[in-house]
Amino acid sequence: MRLTIVGSGYVGLVSGACFADFGHDVTCVDKAEDKIARLNRGEMPIYEPGLDDLVARNVAAGRLTFTQDLAASIKGADAVFIAVGTPSRRGDGHADLSYVHAAAKEIGEQIDGYTVVVTKSTVPVGTGDEVERIIRAANPAAEFGVVSNPEFLREGAAIDDFKRPDRIVIGAEDERATEVMRQVYRPLYLNAAPLLVTRRRTAELIKYAGNAFLATKITFINEIADLCEKVGANVQDVARGIGLDNRIGSKFLHAGPGYGGSCFPKDTLALLKTAQDHEAPQRIVEAVVAVNDNRKRAMGRKIVQAMDGDVRGKTVAVLGLTFKPNTDDMRDSPALAVIQTLQDAGATVVAFDPEGMEQARPLLSDVTYATGAYEAIDGADAVAILTEWDAFRALDLDRVRTLLKSPVLVDLRNIYPPEEVAAKGFRYVSVGR
């Protein structure tokens, strides 16, 4: 099949490369001239394990191309996927749909023959209806169907998630469009991926409801971690104990500094705004958003307290800046609020992240960036682990203690056994233990 992906960011690029690897002919379109030029040179605009090889292989096979020419890419396409950004709108928190609407208008103007227009972007309930209206206004004679096909990709594991999905959700209003989507995903038949066909508005809400529920699990275990610290319990054992219940499950029950990234913060907020507009308050999600926002600065204060409550004139080595490992994504990373809290208290921050430092530079001021973990630690008064990169899981603790001015290790991801670190002579502070 011939597929066009409008938007070559995280979702669009990963989706396009994977579709091409299935054997489809895929064109990825983006208005950013520099991004398309880089992609045509084989340079990835994002960090995602395995993506560079996947793209190179399918470009070489002639199944994957990159262009700025939307009009040419739409001609003859069986399906056109809208995979542009939907950031939170300034001022009110609603999802900014301006890029989606602009793409819909341009697609409508160029449709040639029956085409399925697919919203891959995360969009509020009712967006598909508006996309359909925009296309119809742009081209009254067009033959098309509008489908919602939300993505469920985890940064750092996106390729595997795309090729071995838990489920494929297709929200459509007509059988012809549904059948086209079945053919798009037919290569996953052998993987027995469940294909759930719903009405369009239902599919749009599935994405938001799923992310809000996962954000709730994270926030729940973080609050349980606070209770564990007060009563002398171990949050990791609590998480295992409840996670073994298959009604709950073990995923997203890792206590830490709060959730961040490109999805959970903006999607929970957008869900709240949609609920307010329809007078159906989501009070649990409201609490989740508030607790998570407060937690990030609380983790900064936790580091301050580990340093006897006074960091003025002291240096903190921060290991990990991205919101999770195996990505360079800094969007809403807890590290942003944690570092700001440390700086507000008078600390100097030296940081290292394997992939996220270039993305962090415009977002953080007065931070010194090191070329490695030990360089960041050298001469610091304490070290804080904010992201659980593999590179930080087996630090030479004897060397770390020698490099530090004082043996203080704050582990906000619980990647070290407390007794092991304490035996090395550290003041060790973790979360919920």
Backbone hydrogen bonds, N-H to C=O, Kabsch-Sander energy under -0.5 kcal/mol:
donor,donor_aa,acceptor,acceptor_aa,energy
3,L,1,M,-0.6
3,L,25,D,-3.0
4,T,79,A,-2.2
5,I,27,T,-2.9
6,V,4,T,-0.6
6,V,81,F,-3.5
7,G,5,I,-0.8
7,G,29,V,-3.2
12,G,83,A,-0.5
13,L,9,G,-2.7
14,V,10,Y,-1.9
15,S,11,V,-2.5
16,G,12,G,-2.6
17,A,13,L,-2.4
18,C,14,V,-2.3
19,F,15,S,-2.9
20,A,16,G,-2.2
21,D,17,A,-1.8
22,F,18,C,-1.2
22,F,19,F,-0.5
23,G,20,A,-1.4
24,H,19,F,-1.7
25,D,1,M,-2.6
26,V,24,H,-0.7
26,V,63,R,-3.3
27,T,3,L,-2.2
28,C,65,T,-2.8
29,V,5,I,-3.4
29,V,27,T,-0.5
30,D,67,T,-1.7
33,E,31,K,-0.8
36,I,32,A,-2.2
37,A,33,E,-2.4
38,R,34,D,-2.4
39,L,35,K,-2.6
40,N,36,I,-2.5
41,R,37,A,-0.9
41,R,38,R,-0.6
42,G,39,L,-1.4
43,E,38,R,-3.2
48,E,46,I,-0.6
51,L,48,E,-2.3
54,L,50,G,-1.9
55,V,51,L,-2.8
56,A,52,D,-2.3
57,R,53,D,-2.4
58,N,54,L,-1.7
59,V,55,V,-2.5
60,A,56,A,-2.3
61,A,57,R,-1.3
62,G,59,V,-1.3
63,R,58,N,-2.0
64,L,58,N,-1.2
65,T,26,V,-2.0
67,T,28,C,-2.2
70,L,68,Q,-1.3
73,S,69,D,-1.5
74,I,70,L,-1.6
75,K,71,A,-1.2
76,G,112,D,-0.5
77,A,74,I,-2.5
78,D,2,R,-2.5
79,A,2,R,-1.3
80,V,116,V,-2.9
81,F,4,T,-3.4
81,F,79,A,-0.5
82,I,118,V,-3.7
83,A,6,V,-2.9
83,A,81,F,-0.7
89,R,94,H,-4.1
92,D,89,R,-0.7
93,G,89,R,-2.1
96,D,87,P,-3.4
97,L,95,A,-0.9
101,H,97,L,-2.8
102,A,98,S,-2.2
103,A,99,Y,-2.2
104,A,100,V,-2.4
105,K,101,H,-2.1
106,E,102,A,-2.1
107,I,103,A,-2.7
108,G,104,A,-2.7
109,E,105,K,-1.9
110,Q,106,E,-0.8
110,Q,107,I,-1.1
111,I,107,I,-1.2
115,T,143,E,-1.5
116,V,78,D,-1.9
117,V,115,T,-0.6
117,V,145,G,-3.3
118,V,80,V,-3.1
118,V,116,V,-0.6
119,T,147,V,-2.9
120,K,82,I,-2.4
120,K,118,V,-0.9
121,S,82,I,-1.9
123,V,121,S,-0.7
127,T,124,P,-1.9
130,E,126,G,-1.5
131,V,127,T,-2.8
132,E,128,G,-2.3
133,R,129,D,-2.0
134,I,130,E,-2.6
135,I,131,V,-2.4
136,R,132,E,-2.3
137,A,133,R,-2.2
138,A,134,I,-2.1
139,N,135,I,-1.9
142,A,139,N,-2.1
144,F,142,A,-0.6
145,G,115,T,-1.7
147,V,117,V,-2.8
148,S,171,G,-2.6
149,N,119,T,-2.1
149,N,147,V,-0.5
151,E,120,K,-0.7
155,E,153,L,-0.5
157,A,154,R,-2.3
161,D,157,A,-2.1
162,F,158,A,-2.4
163,K,159,I,-2.2
164,R,160,D,-2.3
168,I,194,P,-2.7
170,I,168,I,-0.5
170,I,196,L,-2.9
171,G,148,S,-3.3
172,A,170,I,-0.6
172,A,198,T,-2.3
178,T,174,D,-1.6
179,E,175,E,-2.5
180,V,176,R,-1.7
181,M,177,A,-2.0
182,R,178,T,-2.1
183,Q,179,E,-1.8
184,V,180,V,-2.0
185,Y,181,M,-2.0
186,R,183,Q,-0.7
188,L,185,Y,-2.1
189,Y,186,R,-2.5
191,N,188,L,-0.7
192,A,189,Y,-1.7
193,A,188,L,-1.1
196,L,168,I,-3.0
196,L,194,P,-0.7
197,V,195,L,-0.6
198,T,170,I,-2.8
198,T,196,L,-0.5
203,A,199,R,-1.9
204,E,200,R,-2.0
205,L,201,R,-1.8
206,I,202,T,-2.0
207,K,203,A,-1.3
208,Y,204,E,-1.0
209,A,205,L,-3.0
210,G,206,I,-2.5
211,N,207,K,-2.1
212,A,208,Y,-2.4
213,F,209,A,-2.1
214,L,210,G,-2.1
215,A,211,N,-2.4
216,T,212,A,-1.8
217,K,213,F,-2.0
218,I,214,L,-2.1
219,T,215,A,-2.3
220,F,216,T,-2.7
221,I,217,K,-2.3
222,N,218,I,-1.7
223,E,219,T,-2.0
224,I,220,F,-2.2
225,A,221,I,-2.0
226,D,222,N,-1.6
227,L,223,E,-1.7
228,C,224,I,-2.6
229,E,225,A,-2.0
230,K,226,D,-1.3
231,V,227,L,-2.1
232,G,228,C,-1.6
233,A,228,C,-2.0
235,V,233,A,-0.6
235,V,432,G,-3.1
238,V,234,N,-2.1
239,A,235,V,-2.9
240,R,236,Q,-2.1
241,G,237,D,-2.7
242,I,238,V,-2.3
243,G,239,A,-2.4
244,L,240,R,-1.7
245,D,242,I,-1.2
246,N,244,L,-0.7
248,I,245,D,-2.5
249,G,245,D,-2.7
253,L,250,S,-0.8
255,A,253,L,-0.6
261,G,331,R,-2.3
267,D,263,C,-3.1
268,T,264,F,-2.3
269,L,265,P,-1.5
270,A,266,K,-2.5
271,L,267,D,-2.3
272,L,268,T,-1.9
273,K,269,L,-2.1
274,T,270,A,-2.3
275,A,271,L,-2.5
276,Q,272,L,-2.4
277,D,273,K,-2.2
278,H,274,T,-1.4
279,E,276,Q,-1.4
280,A,275,A,-2.9
283,R,281,P,-0.7
286,E,282,Q,-2.2
287,A,283,R,-2.0
288,V,284,I,-2.1
289,V,285,V,-2.5
290,A,286,E,-2.0
291,V,287,A,-2.9
292,N,288,V,-2.5
293,D,289,V,-2.2
294,N,290,A,-2.0
295,R,291,V,-1.9
296,K,292,N,-1.2
297,R,293,D,-0.7
298,A,294,N,-1.6
299,M,295,R,-2.1
300,G,296,K,-1.1
301,R,297,R,-2.1
302,K,298,A,-1.7
303,I,299,M,-1.5
304,V,300,G,-1.8
305,Q,301,R,-2.5
306,A,302,K,-1.8
307,M,303,I,-0.9
307,M,304,V,-0.9
308,D,305,Q,-1.3
309,G,304,V,-1.9
310,D,307,M,-1.2
313,G,346,G,-1.9
314,K,311,V,-2.6
316,V,348,T,-3.0
317,A,382,A,-2.9
318,V,316,V,-0.6
318,V,350,V,-2.8
319,L,317,A,-0.6
319,L,384,A,-3.0
320,G,318,V,-0.7
320,G,352,F,-2.9
323,F,329,D,-1.6
328,D,47,Y,-0.5
333,S,330,M,-2.0
336,L,333,S,-1.6
337,A,333,S,-0.7
338,V,334,P,-2.5
339,I,335,A,-2.7
340,Q,336,L,-1.8
341,T,337,A,-2.2
342,L,338,V,-2.1
343,Q,339,I,-2.6
344,D,340,Q,-2.6
345,A,341,T,-1.4
346,G,343,Q,-1.5
347,A,342,L,-2.6
348,T,314,K,-3.0
349,V,366,D,-0.6
350,V,316,V,-2.2
351,A,368,T,-3.0
352,F,318,V,-2.1
357,M,353,D,-0.5
360,A,356,G,-1.7
361,R,357,M,-1.8
363,L,360,A,-1.5
364,L,360,A,-1.6
368,T,349,V,-2.2
370,A,351,A,-3.0
376,A,372,G,-1.8
377,I,373,A,-1.9
378,D,374,Y,-1.9
379,G,403,L,-2.6
380,A,377,I,-2.6
381,D,315,T,-2.7
382,A,315,T,-1.0
383,V,408,V,-2.3
384,A,317,A,-3.2
385,I,410,V,-2.8
386,L,319,L,-2.8
386,L,384,A,-0.7
387,T,319,L,-1.4
389,W,387,T,-1.6
392,F,389,W,-1.9
393,R,390,D,-1.7
395,L,392,F,-0.7
397,L,395,L,-1.2
400,V,396,D,-2.6
401,R,397,L,-2.5
402,T,398,D,-1.7
403,L,399,R,-2.0
404,L,400,V,-1.9
405,K,380,A,-3.4
406,S,380,A,-0.6
408,V,406,S,-2.2
409,L,407,P,-0.5
409,L,427,R,-2.5
410,V,383,V,-2.9
411,D,409,L,-0.6
411,D,429,V,-3.1
412,L,385,I,-1.9
412,L,410,V,-0.8
414,N,411,D,-0.8
420,E,417,P,-0.6
421,V,417,P,-1.7
422,A,418,P,-2.7
423,A,419,E,-1.9
424,K,420,E,-0.6
424,K,421,V,-0.9
425,G,422,A,-2.0
426,F,421,V,-1.5
427,R,407,P,-3.3
428,Y,426,F,-0.8
429,V,409,L,-2.4
429,V,427,R,-0.5
432,G,430,S,-0.6
